[in-house]
Amino acid sequence: MPVATLLPFTTTPNRKSASPTSFRLTEKFILLLVFSAFITLCFGAIFFLPDSSKLLSGVFFHSAAVETNTRTNPESNSDSGSAASNNNNNDEKVLAKIRKDHEKALLEAKDTLQKRPDEIKQDILFDKEKVAQEKSAGLGGKDANHLPMVEYQRPPGTTGREPVDAETRERRAKIKEMMKHAWDSYRRYAWGSNELRPVSKQGHSSNLFGSIKGATIVDALDTLYIMEMFEEFDVATDWVEKNLDFNMNAEVSVFEVNIRFVGGLLSAYYLSGKEVFRRKAVELGEKLLPAFKTPTGIPWALLNLKSGIGRNWPWASGGSSILAEYGTLHLEFMHLSKLSGNPDFAQKVMNIRKVLNRLDKPQGLYPNYLNPNSGQWGQHHVSVGGLGDSFYEYLLKAWLMSDKTDEEGKKLYYDALQAIETNLMRKSSSGLTYIAEWKGGLLEHKMGHLTCFAGGMIALGADGAPTDKTGHQMELAAEIARTCHESYARTALKLGPEAFRFDGGVEAIATRQNEKYFILRPEVIETYMYMWRFTHDPKYREWGWEAVQALEQHCKVEGGYSGLRDVYASSPSHDDVQQSFYLAETLKYLYLLFSDDDHLPFEHWVFNTEAHPLPILRRDKTDRPNEVE
């Protein structure tokens, strides 16, 4: 009882008139003494309760370990008669748990000391992101961006060992040095711009990306990571987190934004586990979905990200969509569905298949133009180079990425390859195999630099071909690789032209001025890399090294790397553009050409057409997008 409540009863103005219930001084003293003894007894009893030390610790110090033991210890409910013996047993258990926790902490500290700094950073970031996700989780287990919780598991082969062979190791290091020069120059002179002008040392952009910025940053993320340039990767990640913005009233190329930005973000997520990349990839993917609002579901080539209004390129055959553009969304959109929990992405690209399956293919070939309103082919122009190329690549890779369960994609690819071989592949008089273009039944004996990717594609798919065709397809791949190497070897600067011809008495040489330029393209290097992986024939590394030397001699400038206006000229004339795909593709493929096969191994990864690695979607019970060895 508080002392203040006793005061009205302790004194009166007139003792004679005091009531019988009034207390004398001695009575007050005794009452206070009894009250104090009662309080002391109640408080002291706590120390004699079962497991009292843990109770106090839990009350006053909020010990997690103590709370766990209190909840799980059946002796905590014993009666007071066994308090002493139980208290001793519980104290021993507490001490044993402290020792166990201490030993566990020492082991964890030892493991931490053995990790690379980047792995420690990643663990810390993952823990922070996991806490953030848990805090922001709402209905349906989704975070603030409406994404489901995903347990990240890093697929194997994200970084590789140093090659054992000294020469290979030195060449690989040289390519990393080239990447550093290209990246540092971009960062110094064009940071935040889409691309770099290395001669004039300023930023560069094109209408492909609308007002979106940072194409080189996003395109280079995975290359920085696999080359273990982690400081640069962290700087790029910080820019993406703070500056990459898709909220704008601007028209973009759906194809280019998908392969560079969506592909780059997805790849960076799978390599590093950083949640920001998954969020940004899904955010951009959702902004691209209105492109599919056509009568057939074949997407527009151009889309305004704010209004959702789409259209096609004015020059494309009667307002048609382009095969290589609408056919090069499948890999990224399947992963977007996986990571977002939104089936719309996968449904959109599978609908494209349905439309194509209903159409008759002239000679089994796919024309480059398709009207998205009528669902009918436009001009009958077929090319495995520009306008058509990556459509065929994605048929094969859709099957591979599905863990070889997409049988429809597989059949479409091998049927298309057979039609290409029958109708478009030819040999020159000196025995060079090339892939011509088909225009309304007439062949144009021209092969583009872009078409040179086909050697790698055919090699990648040879293993899945019927047994009697596997060897034949590897031979075709090797022949195309040789032809594309000749297109490099027959120039003055030892770098290949944009297109080369097999008519008028020439072979593998550009004859028109508008075909003689080189813009740092990767396709020939890409085929070298695939051919090396499947054959280990040393000539492919030698051919790749020839390209490295030519790039260093003719394309490298103080401010980065520039394309060339004429590869047949005696001295280089620079076009003053360092394309973002030079960092995303050309340098990555060169680096992998001089890396061991377990670096981004093909049994775990497929590359999108911008060389962004995506993991195979495993068909296991947990339905996870990847496996970890």
C-alpha positions in Angstrom: 0.0 0.0 0.0 1.5 3.4 -0.9 2.4 5.6 2.0 0.4 8.5 0.6 -2.9 6.6 1.2 -2.1 6.3 4.9 -1.8 10.0 5.5 -5.5 10.9 5.9 -5.7 8.3 8.7 -2.5 9.1 10.6 -3.4 12.5 12.3 -6.6 14.3 13.3 -7.2 17.8 14.6 -8.6 16.6 18.0 -7.4 13.5 19.6 -10.4 13.3 21.8 -12.7 13.2 18.9 -10.6 10.5 17.1 -12.6 7.5 15.8 -11.9 4.0 17.2 -10.4 3.1 13.9 -7.6 5.7 14.1 -4.0 4.3 14.5 -1.5 5.2 17.2 2.1 5.8 16.2 3.2 2.3 17.3 0.5 0.7 15.4 1.5 2.6 12.3 5.1 1.5 12.7 4.0 -2.2 13.1 1.7 -1.9 10.0 4.6 -0.5 7.9 6.9 -3.3 9.1 4.4 -6.0 8.1 3.8 -4.4 4.8 7.6 -4.2 4.0 8.0 -7.8 5.1 5.2 -8.9 2.7 6.8 -7.0 -0.3 10.2 -8.6 0.5 8.7 -12.1 0.7 6.9 -11.7 -2.6 10.0 -10.5 -4.5 12.3 -13.0 -2.8 10.0 -15.9 -3.8 11.0 -15.3 -7.4 14.5 -16.6 -6.6 13.1 -19.9 -5.3 10.8 -20.7 -8.2 11.9 -23.4 -10.7 14.5 -22.2 -13.2 14.5 -18.8 -11.5 17.8 -17.6 -13.0 16.4 -18.1 -16.5 13.2 -16.4 -15.5 15.0 -13.3 -14.4 17.3 -13.3 -17.3 14.3 -13.6 -19.7 12.4 -10.8 -17.9 15.2 -8.3 -17.6 17.6 -9.1 -20.4 15.4 -10.6 -23.1 17.8 -13.5 -23.8 16.7 -15.4 -26.9 18.5 -18.5 -25.8 16.8 -18.4 -22.4 13.4 -17.9 -23.9 13.9 -20.9 -26.2 14.9 -23.1 -23.3 12.0 -21.9 -21.1 9.5 -22.8 -23.8 10.8 -26.2 -24.5 11.9 -27.4 -21.1 9.2 -29.7 -19.6 10.7 -29.2 -16.1 9.7 -25.6 -16.1 6.2 -26.7 -14.9 7.4 -28.7 -12.0 5.9 -28.1 -8.5 7.9 -26.2 -5.9 8.8 -29.3 -4.0 11.4 -30.3 -6.7 12.6 -26.8 -7.3 16.1 -27.2 -5.9 17.1 -30.3 -7.9 15.5 -29.0 -11.1 17.3 -25.7 -10.7 20.6 -27.4 -10.6 19.8 -29.5 -13.7 18.6 -26.5 -15.6 21.7 -24.5 -14.7 23.9 -27.3 -16.1 21.8 -27.3 -19.3 22.2 -23.6 -19.7 25.9 -23.8 -19.3 26.1 -26.7 -21.8 24.1 -24.6 -24.3 26.4 -21.6 -23.8 29.4 -23.8 -24.5 27.7 -25.2 -27.6 26.8 -21.8 -28.9 30.3 -20.6 -28.2 31.8 -23.4 -30.2 29.3 -22.8 -33.1 30.2 -19.1 -33.1 33.9 -20.0 -33.4 33.3 -22.3 -36.3 31.2 -19.7 -38.1 33.9 -17.1 -37.6 36.5 -19.5 -39.0 34.3 -20.1 -42.1 33.8 -16.4 -42.5 37.6 -15.8 -42.4 38.0 -18.3 -45.3 35.5 -16.5 -47.5 36.4 -14.0 -50.2 35.4 -10.4 -49.4 32.8 -10.4 -52.1 31.1 -13.5 -50.6 31.0 -11.9 -47.2 29.4 -8.8 -48.7 26.9 -11.0 -50.5 26.0 -12.9 -47.3 25.4 -9.6 -45.4 23.4 -8.2 -48.2 21.3 -11.4 -48.5 20.5 -11.3 -44.8 19.5 -7.6 -45.0 17.3 -8.2 -48.0 15.7 -11.2 -46.4 14.9 -9.1 -43.3 13.5 -6.4 -45.5 11.4 -8.9 -47.4 10.0 -10.3 -44.2 9.2 -6.8 -42.9 7.5 -5.8 -46.1 5.6 -9.1 -46.6 1.9 -8.6 -46.9 -1.0 -10.7 -48.1 -0.1 -13.6 -50.2 3.5 -13.6 -49.0 4.5 -10.9 -51.4 6.7 -7.9 -50.8 6.1 -4.2 -51.5 6.7 -4.7 -55.2 4.2 -7.6 -55.3 6.9 -10.2 -55.8 6.7 -13.6 -54.1 9.4 -14.6 -51.7 12.1 -16.5 -53.6 14.8 -18.6 -52.0 18.0 -17.6 -53.9 20.5 -20.3 -54.8 23.5 -19.5 -56.8 24.0 -21.8 -59.8 27.4 -23.3 -60.3 30.2 -21.8 -62.3 29.5 -18.1 -61.8 33.3 -17.5 -61.5 36.1 -19.7 -62.7 39.5 -20.9 -61.7 42.7 -19.5 -63.3 43.7 -21.6 -66.3 46.6 -24.0 -65.6 48.3 -23.2 -68.9 50.5 -20.1 -68.6 49.8 -18.7 -72.1 46.1 -19.2 -71.7 46.2 -17.5 -68.3 48.0 -14.5 -69.7 45.6 -14.1 -72.6 42.6 -14.3 -70.3 44.2 -11.7 -68.1 44.7 -9.5 -71.2 41.0 -9.7 -72.0 40.1 -8.7 -68.4 42.5 -5.7 -68.9 40.6 -4.8 -72.1 37.3 -4.9 -70.1 38.8 -2.6 -67.5 39.9 -0.1 -70.1 36.4 -0.1 -71.7 34.6 0.1 -68.4 36.9 2.8 -66.8 36.6 4.9 -69.9 32.9 4.7 -69.9 32.8 5.5 -66.2 35.1 8.5 -66.7 33.6 10.1 -69.8 30.0 8.8 -70.1 28.7 7.6 -66.7 25.0 7.2 -66.8 24.7 7.6 -70.5 23.7 4.6 -72.6 27.0 4.3 -74.4 30.4 6.0 -74.8 31.9 8.0 -77.6 35.6 7.0 -77.0 37.2 9.4 -79.5 35.3 12.5 -78.5 35.1 11.3 -74.9 31.4 11.9 -74.2 28.2 10.1 -73.8 26.2 8.6 -76.6 22.6 7.4 -77.0 20.2 6.2 -79.7 16.5 6.1 -80.0 16.4 2.3 -79.2 16.2 3.0 -75.5 14.0 6.1 -75.4 14.8 8.0 -72.3 16.1 5.0 -70.4 19.7 5.5 -69.3 22.6 3.3 -68.4 22.5 0.6 -71.1 26.3 0.0 -70.8 26.0 -0.3 -67.0 23.2 -2.9 -67.2 24.8 -4.7 -70.2 28.1 -5.0 -68.4 27.0 -6.2 -65.0 27.4 -9.9 -65.6 30.7 -9.5 -67.4 32.1 -7.5 -64.5 30.9 -10.3 -62.1 32.3 -13.3 -64.0 35.6 -11.5 -64.4 35.6 -11.0 -60.6 35.7 -7.2 -61.0 33.6 -6.9 -57.8 34.4 -3.3 -56.9 33.2 -2.2 -60.4 30.2 -4.5 -60.0 29.3 -2.9 -56.7 29.5 0.6 -58.2 27.3 -0.5 -61.1 24.8 -2.1 -58.6 24.6 1.2 -56.7 23.8 3.1 -59.8 21.0 0.6 -60.8 19.6 0.9 -57.3 19.5 4.7 -57.2 19.2 5.8 -60.9 17.8 3.2 -63.2 14.3 4.5 -64.0 11.6 3.2 -66.3 8.9 5.8 -65.5 9.0 8.0 -68.5 7.0 9.1 -71.5 9.2 7.7 -74.1 9.1 5.1 -76.9 11.6 2.2 -76.8 12.5 -0.8 -78.9 10.8 -3.8 -77.1 13.5 -6.2 -78.5 16.5 -4.1 -77.6 15.3 -3.2 -74.1 14.4 -6.8 -73.4 17.7 -8.4 -74.5 19.9 -5.7 -72.9 18.1 -4.4 -69.9 15.7 -7.3 -68.9 18.3 -9.9 -69.8 21.1 -8.0 -68.1 19.2 -7.5 -64.9 18.0 -11.2 -64.8 21.6 -12.4 -65.3 23.0 -10.1 -62.6 20.3 -11.4 -60.2 21.2 -15.1 -60.9 24.9 -14.4 -60.6 24.9 -12.3 -57.5 21.6 -12.9 -55.7 21.0 -9.1 -55.3 17.3 -8.5 -55.0 17.4 -5.1 -56.6 18.0 -6.8 -60.0 15.0 -9.1 -59.7 12.8 -6.1 -58.8 14.0 -4.0 -61.6 13.7 -6.8 -64.2 10.1 -7.6 -63.2 9.2 -3.9 -63.1 10.5 -3.4 -66.7 8.9 -6.6 -67.9 5.5 -5.4 -66.6 6.0 -2.2 -68.6 6.6 -4.1 -71.8 3.5 -6.3 -71.5 1.2 -3.7 -73.3 3.2 -4.3 -76.5 1.3 -7.6 -76.8 -2.1 -5.8 -77.1 -2.6 -6.6 -80.7 -5.3 -8.7 -82.4 -3.0 -11.6 -82.7 -0.8 -11.1 -79.6 2.2 -10.6 -81.8 3.9 -7.7 -80.0 4.7 -4.3 -81.5 8.3 -3.4 -82.1 8.0 0.0 -80.4 6.2 0.9 -77.2 5.6 4.0 -75.2 6.4 3.0 -71.6 3.9 5.5 -70.1 0.9 5.3 -72.4 1.4 1.6 -73.4 0.7 2.6 -77.0 2.7 0.5 -79.5 3.5 0.6 -83.2 5.9 -1.0 -85.7 8.9 0.4 -87.5 7.6 2.5 -90.4 10.0 0.8 -92.9 8.9 -2.8 -92.0 6.9 -4.4 -94.8 3.4 -2.9 -94.4 3.6 -2.3 -90.7 4.8 -5.8 -89.9 6.5 -7.1 -86.7 10.0 -8.5 -87.2 10.7 -12.2 -86.7 14.0 -11.6 -84.8 12.3 -9.1 -82.5 9.0 -10.9 -81.5 10.9 -14.2 -81.6 13.5 -13.1 -79.1 11.5 -12.7 -75.9 11.0 -16.3 -74.8 14.0 -16.9 -72.5 13.6 -13.7 -70.6 9.8 -13.8 -70.3 9.9 -17.4 -69.0 12.3 -16.3 -66.2 10.1 -13.3 -65.5 7.2 -15.6 -64.8 9.4 -17.7 -62.6 10.7 -14.9 -60.5 7.5 -12.8 -60.4 4.9 -15.5 -60.0 3.0 -13.9 -62.9 2.1 -16.4 -65.6 1.3 -13.6 -68.1 4.9 -13.4 -69.3 5.1 -17.1 -70.2 1.6 -17.0 -71.7 2.5 -14.1 -74.0 5.5 -15.8 -75.6 3.8 -19.2 -75.8 1.0 -17.5 -77.7 3.5 -16.4 -80.3 4.2 -20.1 -80.9 0.5 -20.8 -81.5 0.3 -18.0 -84.1 3.3 -19.3 -86.0 2.1 -22.9 -85.8 -1.1 -22.0 -87.6 0.8 -20.4 -90.6 2.1 -22.2 -93.6 5.9 -21.8 -94.0 7.2 -21.3 -97.5 9.6 -24.1 -98.1 9.6 -24.6 -94.3 11.1 -21.2 -93.8 10.0 -18.3 -91.6 9.7 -15.0 -93.4 11.1 -12.0 -91.5 7.9 -10.0 -91.5 4.5 -10.8 -89.9 1.5 -8.5 -89.7 0.3 -8.3 -86.0 -3.2 -7.4 -87.0 -4.0 -10.0 -89.7 -1.6 -12.7 -88.5 -0.3 -13.1 -92.1 3.2 -13.0 -93.4 4.5 -9.8 -95.0 7.2 -9.7 -97.7 8.7 -13.1 -98.2 12.2 -12.3 -97.1 14.2 -14.9 -95.1 17.4 -14.4 -93.3 19.4 -16.1 -90.6 21.2 -12.8 -90.2 19.6 -9.4 -89.4 15.8 -9.5 -89.0 15.7 -13.3 -88.4 18.8 -14.5 -86.6 17.9 -14.9 -82.9 14.4 -16.3 -83.5 16.1 -19.6 -84.4 18.6 -19.3 -81.6 15.7 -19.0 -79.1 13.9 -22.0 -80.4 16.9 -24.2 -79.5 17.6 -22.4 -76.2 14.0 -22.6 -75.1 14.3 -26.4 -75.3 17.7 -26.3 -73.5 16.6 -23.9 -70.8 13.5 -26.0 -70.1 15.8 -28.8 -69.0 14.9 -30.4 -72.4 11.2 -30.6 -71.6 10.0 -28.1 -74.3 9.6 -30.7 -77.0 7.7 -28.3 -79.2 10.6 -25.8 -79.2 13.0 -28.6 -80.0 11.0 -29.8 -83.0 10.5 -26.3 -84.3 14.2 -25.7 -84.1 15.4 -28.8 -85.9 12.7 -28.5 -88.6 13.8 -24.9 -89.2 17.4 -25.9 -89.3 16.7 -28.5 -91.9 14.8 -26.0 -94.1 17.8 -23.5 -93.7 20.3 -26.2 -94.8 18.2 -27.2 -97.8 17.2 -23.8 -99.0 19.9 -21.3 -97.8 23.2 -23.1 -97.2 25.6 -23.1 -100.1 29.3 -23.8 -100.8 31.5 -21.3 -102.7 33.8 -22.5 -105.6 36.6 -22.8 -103.1 34.6 -24.8 -100.6 33.5 -22.1 -98.1 30.0 -22.9 -96.6 27.8 -19.8 -96.2 24.2 -19.1 -95.4 22.5 -17.0 -98.1 19.4 -14.8 -97.9 16.1 -15.7 -99.6 13.9 -13.1 -101.2 10.7 -14.4 -102.8 12.4 -17.6 -104.0 15.6 -16.0 -105.2 18.9 -16.3 -103.3 21.1 -13.4 -102.5 24.6 -14.8 -102.0 25.3 -12.5 -99.1 26.1 -13.5 -95.5 26.0 -11.0 -92.7 28.3 -10.7 -89.7 25.2 -11.3 -87.6 24.7 -14.7 -89.4 28.1 -15.9 -88.0 26.4 -16.7 -84.7 24.9 -19.7 -86.5 28.1 -21.7 -86.2 27.9 -21.7 -82.4 24.1 -22.3 -82.5 24.4 -25.4 -84.7 27.3 -26.7 -82.5 25.2 -26.1 -79.4 22.2 -28.0 -80.8 24.2 -30.9 -82.5 24.0 -33.1 -79.4 20.2 -33.0 -79.5 19.9 -33.9 -83.1 19.1 -37.4 -84.3 22.1 -39.7 -83.8 22.9 -39.9 -87.5 22.9 -36.1 -87.8 25.0 -35.1 -84.8 28.4 -35.4 -86.6 27.0 -33.8 -89.7 25.8 -30.7 -87.7 29.2 -30.4 -86.0 30.8 -30.4 -89.5 28.4 -27.6 -90.6 29.2 -25.6 -87.5 32.9 -25.9 -88.1 32.5 -24.9 -91.8 30.6 -21.8 -90.9 33.2 -20.9 -88.3 35.9 -21.2 -91.0 34.0 -19.0 -93.4 33.5 -16.3 -90.8 37.2 -16.5 -89.9 38.0 -16.0 -93.6 35.8 -12.9 -93.6 38.2 -11.5 -91.0 41.4 -12.8 -92.5 40.7 -11.2 -95.9 40.5 -7.6 -94.6 43.3 -5.2 -94.1 42.6 -4.7 -90.4 41.8 -8.4 -89.7 38.3 -7.6 -88.4 35.2 -8.7 -90.3 32.8 -6.5 -92.3 29.1 -6.1 -91.6 28.3 -8.3 -94.6 30.3 -10.3 -97.2 29.4 -11.8 -100.5 30.0 -14.8 -102.7 29.3 -13.5 -106.1 30.9 -11.5 -108.9 34.1 -13.5 -108.5 34.6 -12.7 -104.8 34.3 -14.9 -101.7 33.8 -13.7 -98.1 34.5 -10.1 -99.0 32.3 -7.0 -98.7 31.9 -5.4 -102.1 29.6 -2.5 -101.1 30.8 0.5 -99.1 27.8 0.3 -96.7 28.9 -3.3 -95.7 32.5 -2.6 -94.9 32.2 -1.3 -91.4 32.9 -3.1 -88.1 31.0 -2.1 -84.9 32.7 -4.3 -82.4 30.2 -7.2 -83.0 30.5 -10.5 -81.1 29.1 -13.1 -83.4 32.3 -14.5 -84.8 33.9 -14.7 -81.4 30.7 -16.3 -80.1 31.1 -19.2 -82.6 34.8 -19.6 -81.7 33.8 -19.9 -78.0 31.2 -22.6 -78.7 33.4 -24.5 -81.0 36.3 -24.5 -78.5 34.0 -25.8 -75.8 32.7 -28.7 -78.0 36.0 -29.6 -79.8 38.9 -28.1 -77.8 40.6 -27.6 -81.2 43.3 -25.0 -80.4 42.7 -23.1 -83.7 39.6 -21.5 -82.2 41.7 -20.0 -79.4 44.2 -18.9 -82.0 41.6 -17.3 -84.1 40.2 -15.5 -81.0 43.6 -14.2 -80.1 44.0 -12.8 -83.7 40.8 -10.8 -83.0 42.2 -9.6 -79.7 45.3 -8.3 -81.3 43.3 -6.6 -84.1 41.0 -5.0 -81.5 44.0 -3.7 -79.5 45.8 -2.4 -82.6 43.0 -0.8 -84.5 40.0 -0.2 -82.2 41.6 0.8 -78.9 41.9 4.5 -78.3 42.7 6.6 -75.2 39.0 6.9 -74.4 37.9 3.2 -74.9 37.2 1.1 -78.0 35.7 2.4 -81.2 34.1 0.7 -84.2 35.7 1.1 -87.7 34.2 2.6 -90.8 36.1 0.5 -93.3 38.0 -2.8 -92.4 39.6 -2.8 -95.9 41.3 0.6 -95.4 45.1 0.7 -94.7 44.6 2.7 -91.6 41.6 2.8 -89.2 38.9 5.4 -89.3 36.9 5.3 -86.1 33.1 5.6 -85.9 33.4 7.0 -82.3 31.0 4.5 -80.6 31.7 1.9 -78.0 28.7 -0.2 -78.3 27.2 -1.6 -75.0 27.3 -5.1 -76.5 31.1 -4.9 -76.8 31.2 -5.2 -73.0 28.2 -7.6 -72.7 29.1 -10.0 -75.5 32.5 -9.5 -77.4 34.7 -9.3 -74.3 32.6 -11.9 -72.4 32.9 -14.5 -75.1 36.6 -13.8 -75.5 37.1 -14.3 -71.7 35.1 -17.6 -71.8 37.1 -18.7 -74.8 40.2 -18.6 -72.6 38.5 -20.0 -69.5 37.9 -23.5 -68.3 34.7 -25.3 -69.4 33.4 -25.2 -65.8 33.0 -21.4 -66.0 29.4 -20.9 -66.8 29.0 -24.6 -67.9 26.5 -25.3 -70.6 24.8 -28.0 -68.5 23.7 -25.2 -66.1 23.4 -22.1 -68.2 22.1 -20.8 -71.5 23.0 -17.4 -72.9 20.4 -15.0 -74.2 21.2 -13.3 -77.5 23.0 -10.5 -75.7 25.3 -13.1 -74.0 23.5 -12.7 -70.6 23.7 -16.1 -68.9 20.4 -17.5 -67.5 20.1 -20.7 -65.5 18.3 -23.8 -66.8 14.8 -24.2 -65.3 15.2 -27.5 -63.5 12.3 -30.0 -63.6 12.5 -31.1 -59.9 10.0 -31.4 -57.1 10.8 -28.0 -55.6 10.3 -26.4 -59.0 13.3 -24.2 -58.5 14.9 -22.2 -61.3 18.3 -23.7 -60.8 20.4 -26.3 -59.0 23.4 -25.9 -56.8 26.1 -28.5 -56.7 
